[in-house]
Amino acid sequence: MSLPPPASLSPTPWSDLDENGTGLTVDAFITTLMSQVGNALRRTVTVPYAEQFGVTVSEWRLLSLVAHARRIAFSDLVVQSTSDKALVSRTLKLLEGRRLVKLEAEGAGPRKKMWCVITPEGEALHREAIPIARARQAAAIRVLPPEERDALYRALVHLRQHLQGEAGTERKEAPGDLRGLDI
């Protein structure tokens, strides 16, 4: 069953948006739409191949990042995964228990740096799963015509860069900032 093409020429709730968001309803909030699309993509695209290989979405995300980097600092993994430290820590312990990653401490005391390293077993699982992951991701992306794909990609990257800059500004001013700690 194919969906009808979007009404690309009709105005959207964002077309004449003023700086106060006058008239913007919750269902047209960017956060609402992104959350709905993200959840639907995770459920229909990512969950099936993660489950096929016996991992959760969180485990797959971390395993993929570690496999790509081969060796990555825990603090960098937290940032790249966009997950909180506690979830990353719990997920890494599960992956380590399954011998898919290895955790290595560098230094001593409370400021020691933790590294995550892909194991041969983790590499093998990733090598088997990544072609399926790529194909499922591509199928979802290819629902859009090429010009919309490019526009969406550019828009998302632009938005991410802007918001990372905003978050960086807020973080610098936040009391008790822990960014410099490697846990």
C-alpha positions in Angstrom: 0.0 0.0 0.0 1.5 3.3 -1.0 0.8 6.5 0.8 -0.4 9.6 -1.1 2.2 12.2 -1.8 2.4 15.0 0.7 0.7 18.3 -0.2 4.1 19.9 -0.8 2.7 23.2 -2.2 0.2 23.8 0.6 1.3 26.0 3.6 2.3 24.2 6.7 1.8 25.4 10.3 5.5 26.5 10.1 5.1 28.5 6.9 4.4 31.9 8.4 5.7 31.2 11.9 6.5 34.3 14.0 9.1 34.4 16.8 6.4 33.9 19.4 5.0 30.8 17.7 1.6 32.4 17.6 -1.0 29.8 16.7 1.4 26.9 16.9 -0.3 23.8 18.5 1.4 21.0 20.3 0.9 18.6 17.5 2.9 20.9 15.2 5.8 21.4 17.7 9.1 20.3 16.2 9.7 18.3 19.4 6.4 16.5 19.0 7.0 15.6 15.4 10.6 14.6 15.9 9.6 12.4 18.8 6.8 10.7 16.9 9.0 10.1 13.8 11.9 8.9 15.9 9.7 6.5 17.9 8.1 5.1 14.7 11.5 4.7 13.0 12.9 2.9 16.1 9.9 0.6 16.3 9.7 -0.2 12.5 13.3 0.1 11.3 15.7 -0.5 14.2 14.0 -2.9 16.6 13.5 -5.6 14.0 17.2 -5.9 13.1 18.3 -5.4 16.7 16.1 -8.2 17.9 17.2 -10.4 14.9 20.7 -10.2 16.3 19.7 -10.6 20.0 20.4 -7.0 21.1 18.4 -4.1 22.3 18.3 -0.8 20.5 20.6 0.7 23.2 23.0 -2.2 22.9 23.0 -1.9 19.1 23.6 1.9 19.2 26.6 1.5 21.6 28.0 -1.6 19.8 27.9 0.3 16.5 29.6 3.3 17.9 32.4 1.2 19.5 32.7 -0.9 16.4 33.1 2.2 14.2 35.7 3.8 16.6 37.3 0.4 17.5 38.4 2.1 20.8 36.5 5.0 22.3 36.5 6.9 25.7 33.4 6.4 27.8 32.8 10.1 27.9 32.9 10.4 24.1 30.5 7.4 23.9 28.0 9.2 26.1 28.1 12.2 23.9 27.9 10.3 20.6 25.1 8.0 21.8 23.1 11.0 23.1 22.2 8.8 26.1 22.8 9.5 29.8 25.8 8.2 31.6 23.8 5.7 33.7 22.2 4.1 30.6 25.5 3.9 28.8 27.2 2.4 31.8 24.5 -0.3 32.3 24.4 -1.1 28.6 28.2 -1.4 28.4 28.2 -3.8 31.4 25.7 -6.0 29.5 27.7 -5.9 26.3 30.9 -6.6 28.3 29.1 -9.6 30.0 28.4 -10.9 26.5 32.0 -10.3 25.5 31.0 -7.9 22.7 33.0 -5.0 24.2 35.9 -4.8 26.7 36.2 -2.0 29.2 39.7 -0.7 30.1 40.7 1.7 32.8 43.5 4.1 32.2 45.0 5.9 35.2 44.0 5.5 38.8 41.7 7.1 41.3 38.4 8.9 40.7 39.7 10.7 37.6 40.7 7.5 35.7 39.7 7.4 32.1 37.5 4.5 30.9 37.9 3.1 27.4 35.5 0.9 25.5 37.1 -1.5 23.0 35.3 -3.8 20.5 36.1 -7.5 20.9 36.4 -10.0 18.1 32.9 -11.3 19.0 31.5 -7.8 18.9 33.2 -7.2 15.5 31.7 -10.4 14.2 28.2 -9.5 15.3 28.5 -5.9 14.0 29.9 -7.2 10.6 26.9 -9.5 10.3 24.3 -7.0 11.4 25.5 -3.7 9.7 24.5 -4.6 6.1 20.9 -5.3 7.3 20.9 -2.2 9.4 22.1 -0.1 6.4 19.5 -1.6 4.1 16.6 -1.0 6.5 17.8 2.6 7.1 18.1 3.1 3.4 14.6 1.8 2.8 13.2 4.3 5.3 15.2 7.2 3.8 14.3 6.2 0.2 10.6 6.7 1.0 11.4 10.4 0.3 12.3 11.6 -3.2 16.0 12.6 -3.5 15.4 16.4 -3.2 13.4 15.9 0.0 16.1 13.5 1.4 18.8 16.1 0.8 16.7 18.9 2.2 15.8 16.8 5.3 19.4 15.8 5.9 20.7 19.3 5.6 17.9 20.7 7.8 18.6 18.1 10.5 22.3 18.7 10.4 21.8 22.4 10.6 19.4 22.1 13.5 21.7 19.8 15.3 24.7 22.2 14.9 22.6 25.1 16.1 21.2 23.2 19.1 24.6 21.8 20.1 25.9 25.4 20.1 23.0 26.4 22.3 23.6 23.5 24.7 27.3 24.3 24.8 26.6 27.8 25.8 24.1 26.7 28.5 26.5 24.0 29.8 29.4 26.5 30.2 27.2 28.6 32.5 25.8 25.7 34.4 27.0 25.3 38.0 28.5 22.0 38.9 29.4 21.2 35.2 31.0 17.7 35.1 32.0 17.7 31.4 35.7 17.5 32.2 35.4 14.3 34.2 36.2 11.0 32.5 34.1 8.4 34.2 
